[in-house]
Structures are given as C-alpha cells and as structure tokens.
C-alpha cells in the first residue's frame, strides 16, 4: 500500500496548478497561490515533510471543498 512521502516545493506547486490554482506570485514573506477568492501561502523551504504536506493539503481541501486522496495526489502532474 502506498504511503505519503515528502514533497519537493517545485512538485507541490505543479500539483496545485493541476488542481486549478494560479501560478505562484510574491506576497510578503512567502509566495502565494490563488484559487478563486482563496489564497494559500507557499512555504519557502525546498522540501515539505509529511506532516507539513498534510497540513497544507488540509488547507487546500478546505479551499476546493473536497477531499484529496493519496491516489489522486500521486496522480496529479
């Protein structure tokens, strides 16, 4: 069975674009990506740990109003 794995920042941004988020834009201390009227701050570290990735995806799920399964996340590109 597949498990959650750390994710590089570049890959995370590409997968969010696959979900319909706008390209990253500067916004103070962090870059941010927009989905409709919602804004997601993108942390600057090069790789996101599993707990950090899950926390970010929880915010994303709230914005897009649906769950993202592990299989869907791995298939995004």
Buried (B, 14 or more C-beta within 10 A) or exposed (E): EEEBEEBEBEBBBEBBBEBEBBEBEEEEEEBBBBBEEBBBBBBEEEEBEEEBBEEBBEEBEEBBEEEBEEEEBEEBE
